[in-house]
Amino acid sequence: MKCSRCNGEARFRIPYAGLNLCEEHFLEFVDSKVKREFREQVRFKKGDRIVVAVSGGKDSMHLLYQVHKIFGEWRDFEIIAVTVDEGIGDFRVKCAELAREYSKELGIEHRTITFRDYIGITTDDVAKVDKELKPCTYCGVFRRKVLNMFAKEMNADYVLLGLNLDDFAQSIVMNVTRGDVARLARLAPHTRRVEGFVPRIVPLRRVLEEEIRTYNEIAGIPYMHGRCPYASLAIRDVYREFLNNLEKRDPAVKFSTLNFFEKIKGYVEEDVGRELRPCRICGEPTIGEVCKACELKMRYEKLKDQV
């Protein structure tokens, strides 16, 4: 089988695009999708400072690689990698070490920040106390808050997240089935400047999870292969399996889901129609009086007192 773009031997089948690609053109294919998303989502300028969220997993390490590859030689442009340690045993400690080593290899500054320092509690703390809500509920909310707080401390212009197409399609379907219009409207990328909120960019959102895994293996990009110990408790796995099964029948279903979101995003943003305001407890931007992170922390404190 010949490569669709040269006479070389094709090693990779891209069914949703009708392509057979050799190793070289597979890498170019992924690179082109990432560059396209950068062009469509943001226009970086001289003097910008960006924060790249790097968990140590395959997606975020790939994102760091792409950021360095595309912008590493830019003058007057600062890149800071940050790993959030949620306090899950020593799982993220090992991830942070790998992220720090790879950042150093690329010549990028790296920081590790913790839930303990910013929130006062960890994911392990929550798991021991709250037997009703999943740890992932707390973890996702806390992580978003902590990243925004850190980005503001760094005077960053943007936060870059390593969400792939699988992640994005799952989030869209999850919010649709829950009827959560507000959360659907707030999905990245963010182009509108809001006081107290650092815009988030998602350059990998048109790259499939398997494509990132394959690219990393070819390019020698290191990453942690294990999953978070709490991952199996998350409802997201149900949606992952659902979309993966659909993909067997329709290879383009995840792209179709993203395209659907792009078409309706303007309407749901208008429908929400609520401006962010400072949380009366912590001052972080929220649509209500108290942000979700502070609500969850108060819930934790109440439950802890009952133990």
Buried (B, 14 or more C-beta within 10 A) or exposed (E): EEBBBEEEEBBBEBEBEEBBBBBBBBBEBBBEBBBEBBEEBBEBEEEBBBBBBBBBBBBBBBBBBBBBBBBBEEEEBBBBBBBBBBBBEEBBBEBBBBBBEBBEEBEBEBBBBBBEEBBEBBBBBBBEBBEEBBBBBBBBBBBBBBBBBBBBEBEBBBBBBBBBBBBBBBBBBBBBEEEEBBBBBBBBBBEEEEEBBBBBBBBBBBBBBEBBBBBBEBEEBBBBEEEBBBEEBBEBEEBBEEBBEBBEEEBEBBBEBBEBBEEBBEEBBEEBEEEBBBBEBBEBBBBEEBBBBBBBBEBBEEBBEEE
